[in-house]
Amino acid sequence: MKEVIDFLSANNTGFLGTVEGDKPHVRPFQFMLEDGGKLFFCTSNKKDVYAQLKANPYFEFSNTSPNFEWIRVRGEAEFCDDLSIKEKIIDSSPLVKSIYQSANNPIFEIFFVKNGHATIADFSGQPPKSFDI
């Protein structure tokens, strides 16, 4: 798990894929932080991604490093209202703070990866590394 957290922390911006009906949707997204062994992301409850994850919680997040390693994290989005995690996210991300201003903002939502799996791979020819998260 440490390798997954280190990779995501060093390369936090990637793409998050969801499904609406039978149509895939992919958008730029950021990994926020790890807390208590959980990988957290955030969004607004006014966005399509929120509605899509509420209707179908399965998603995949992927990004790459500058030296062409990549990660795929898949699982279920489990939304929670943990104010202390929201505060950590606000404090750690100037972008998120500029959007939501406060952890108490009623449109600010956080979710973590439930029943997740991560794969880290590269072009070395070595098999990908797999992690249950």
Secondary structure per residue as TSV (DSSP state, phi and psi in degrees):
chain	resnum	aa	ss	phi	psi
A	1	M	-	360.0	-35.4
A	2	K	H	-59.0	-39.2
A	3	E	H	-63.9	-38.0
A	4	V	H	-65.3	-48.1
A	5	I	H	-62.1	-44.1
A	6	D	H	-61.5	-43.4
A	7	F	H	-63.1	-48.7
A	8	L	H	-65.0	-37.0
A	9	S	H	-67.5	-36.3
A	10	A	H	-80.3	-22.5
A	11	N	S	-136.8	69.2
A	12	N	-	-82.5	-14.7
A	13	T	E	-100.9	126.6
A	14	G	E	-152.2	-142.9
A	15	F	E	-132.5	137.5
A	16	L	E	-112.4	128.5
A	17	G	E	-109.5	136.1
A	18	T	E	-132.4	178.7
A	19	V	E	-130.0	138.0
A	20	E	E	-124.2	110.6
A	21	G	T	64.8	-118.4
A	22	D	T	-111.3	17.1
A	23	K	E	-111.5	127.5
A	24	P	E	-76.6	150.3
A	25	H	E	-135.6	129.4
A	26	V	E	-126.9	137.5
A	27	R	E	-147.8	156.2
A	28	P	E	-60.9	142.8
A	29	F	E	-154.5	161.9
A	30	Q	E	-124.6	137.3
A	31	F	-	-72.3	134.5
A	32	M	-	-95.6	-58.7
A	33	L	E	-171.3	169.1
A	34	E	E	-110.1	137.7
A	35	D	E	-148.2	126.1
A	36	G	T	60.4	31.0
A	37	G	T	81.0	6.6
A	38	K	E	-109.4	139.2
A	39	L	E	-95.1	121.0
A	40	F	E	-107.8	143.9
A	41	F	E	-130.6	169.2
A	42	C	E	-144.1	161.3
A	43	T	E	-162.5	-177.0
A	44	S	E	-103.3	143.1
A	45	N	T	-75.9	4.2
A	46	K	T	-96.8	-6.5
A	47	K	S	-92.8	155.1
A	48	D	H	-58.6	-37.7
A	49	V	H	-59.0	-37.8
A	50	Y	H	-63.6	-49.1
A	51	A	H	-61.9	-40.6
A	52	Q	H	-63.5	-43.9
A	53	L	H	-70.6	-30.4
A	54	K	H	-69.4	-37.7
A	55	A	H	-76.3	-36.9
A	56	N	-	-144.6	102.7
A	57	P	-	-74.0	-4.6
A	58	Y	E	-77.3	133.9
A	59	F	E	-148.8	168.6
A	60	E	E	-138.1	139.0
A	61	F	E	-120.2	135.6
A	62	S	E	-141.4	145.5
A	63	N	E	-155.1	175.1
A	64	T	E	-129.3	159.4
A	65	S	-	-97.0	166.6
A	66	P	T	-60.1	-24.4
A	67	N	T	-101.2	28.4
A	68	F	S	65.1	33.2
A	69	E	-	-92.9	155.0
A	70	W	E	-141.5	159.7
A	71	I	E	-130.0	146.0
A	72	R	E	-128.5	127.1
A	73	V	E	-118.5	124.7
A	74	R	E	-129.7	154.9
A	75	G	E	167.5	-159.2
A	76	E	E	-108.4	140.9
A	77	A	E	-81.5	120.0
A	78	E	E	-110.9	106.8
A	79	F	E	-76.2	144.9
A	80	C	E	-146.1	164.3
A	81	D	-	-115.1	32.1
A	82	D	-	-69.7	104.0
A	83	L	H	-60.7	-35.4
A	84	S	H	-65.9	-36.3
A	85	I	H	-70.0	-42.5
A	86	K	H	-58.3	-41.3
A	87	E	H	-64.9	-40.4
A	88	K	H	-62.2	-40.5
A	89	I	H	-66.5	-46.8
A	90	I	H	-57.7	-44.3
A	91	D	H	-69.2	-27.7
A	92	S	H	-94.0	-11.8
A	93	S	-	-130.0	105.3
A	94	P	H	-58.0	-34.4
A	95	L	H	-63.5	-49.4
A	96	V	H	-62.4	-42.0
A	97	K	H	-61.4	-39.2
A	98	S	H	-67.1	-27.9
A	99	I	H	-82.5	-46.8
A	100	Y	H	-105.8	-15.1
A	101	Q	-	62.0	-41.5
A	102	S	S	-142.7	147.9
A	103	A	T	-63.9	-21.2
A	104	N	T	-85.8	-1.0
A	105	N	-	-58.2	125.5
A	106	P	T	-67.7	-13.8
A	107	I	T	-95.9	-7.6
A	108	F	E	-79.9	117.4
A	109	E	E	-121.1	145.5
A	110	I	E	-125.6	150.9
A	111	F	E	-145.6	156.0
A	112	F	E	-123.9	166.3
A	113	V	E	-82.4	120.3
A	114	K	E	-109.8	141.6
A	115	N	E	50.7	48.0
A	116	G	E	-95.0	165.9
A	117	H	E	-145.1	139.6
A	118	A	E	-126.2	146.6
A	119	T	E	-131.1	130.0
A	120	I	E	-115.1	129.2
A	121	A	E	-140.2	169.2
A	122	D	-	-155.2	-173.2
A	123	F	S	-95.6	18.3
A	124	S	S	-73.8	-16.2
A	125	G	S	92.6	-9.9
A	126	Q	S	-77.3	152.2
A	127	P	-	-66.2	149.8
A	128	P	-	-60.2	153.9
A	129	K	E	-94.1	134.9
A	130	S	E	-118.2	144.3
A	131	F	E	-140.8	133.5
A	132	D	E	-87.4	133.1
A	133	I	-	-129.4	360.0
